[in-house]
Structures are given as C-alpha cells and as structure tokens.
Amino acid sequence: MDLRRARVIEQHRAPERAAIQVQAGDRVTLGDRDTEWPEFVWTALASGLGGWVPSALFDAERGQASALQDYDTRELDVDHDEVLTLHRELAGWWWVENARGDSGWVPARKLELLDD
C-alpha cells in the first residue's frame, strides 16, 4: 500500500490537555458537540478525563454510549512546509506521521496533498 504525503500549509499546535484513548466497547459519557468541528463530541471516560472524539464512533448521540472502535485523541504539532505521511482520514482530520516517526491528528484544512 502506497501512503500519501502532504505538506503543512498552516502550523498546528496540539491542545494543552492530555490525550485520551477510547477502546471499542468502552462505556463513556457524551456531552456537547464542538462548535468548530460539529462531527466531534466531548467524550468523558470513567476516569473523568475527556476529549473530543468523532460522534460516528459511538452507538448513541448523547449521554451514555459505547465506543464502536478504538480512537486516540492525540494531535501532532506541525510546522509550515513540513512534509507528513498520511495514514487515515476521519471527520476532516488526518492521522499523520512526521519525519521523526511521531504520529497524531492534524486538521485536513492545514494540509496540501502532494502528488507522487
């Protein structure tokens, strides 16, 4: 499988809060939708930690829900003109890997896909 690449056209910085991981089958509490990214819902784990997760990954829209698949909220700090390897797209974001081997989510709107 040939992986696509993209150039960063606008810097992205991850939020200060810790990333959370949701495993398929985990029970969570879903809150409000994000105003900037309406496909994302605030997701609270049993531990009390929370993060933004695509709502399509749950069996409910709000309140108690079960995760349908694994998801990691980790975002990646990237700089203008950096070239990244693209792994998968979900809800307007790409899971990417940089030249150092670090991985995380970056908004698709901050990337320019490269032709190989």
N, C-alpha and C positions, 0 to 999 in steps of 0.2 A: 504494500500500500504506500503510495507516494503522499507524503504530507505536504500541505500547502504552507506557504510562508506569507508574512505580511510585514509591512513597515509601519512603525508607530508615527502617526501624524499629529498626535497631541499627547503630551505627558499624562500619565495616570498614576495616582498615589492611592494605595490601599488605606481604608479607614483605620483609625487607632484601635478599634475594638478587636478582640481576639476572634479568629475564625472558628466556626463550629463545623462539625461533621454530623450528617444525618445518615443512618444506615436504613436500608429497606426494612420495613416492619416496625421501625421506631415509632412510638407514640409521642406526639408533640402537640403544642397548643398554637394555633394560628391566630394572628391578630390582624392588624390593618394592612392594606396594600400600600406599596411605596408610591408616592405621588409622581416621582420622576420615572420610575420603572414599574408601571402598573401590573406587569406579569409576575412581580415578586411580592411575597407576603412575609410579614415579620413572623419568624418561627422561633418559639421558645422550647428548649429542651427541658426534660425533667429536672436537670441540674440547675435550671434558672438562666443559663446562658442563652443568648438569642442571636439571630442573624437573618439576613434576607435570603430567601430561597424561592425559586420559581414555583408558583402555585400549582402548576401542572404535575408536580412531583408528589402530590398528596391526594388522598381519597375524599377530601372534604374541602370546602371553600373557607371555612372559619371555625374557630373553636377546636375541639379535639379532633385529631386526624392521625392517620398512619402514613408513613413515607412509603412510596411505591418503588423507589430506587435510592441508591447511595448518592450523596451530594456533599461537597466540601465548599464552604463559602470563601475560601482563601482567594484573595485578589493579589495581583502581582504589580509591583512598582515598575513602570517602564518609562523610558525617556524618548524624546523626539528623535526620529531617524533610526532607532533600534530595530533590528530585524528579528522577528519571532517565528517559531514553528507553531502552526495551528493544529490542535488536536480534535476539538469538537466545538460546535456552536450550540448555544441554548439560550433562548429568551433574550436575544440581542447582545450576548456576550460570547467571547471565545475563551476556551481553556487553552493557554499558550505555554510555551517553554522558551526561555531565553538562552543565549549562548553559554551561560554558566550552568545550565541544567535546572534552574529554578522554574517552578510552574505555578500557575494561578490564573484567575479570571481577569480579562480586560474587556471593556466595552467595545463592541464591534465598530461603533462610530469613531473610535480613536485609532482605527487601523485602516491601512490601504492594502488590499490583497495584491500580491505580486504574481505576475505571470512567470512561469518557469521556462 
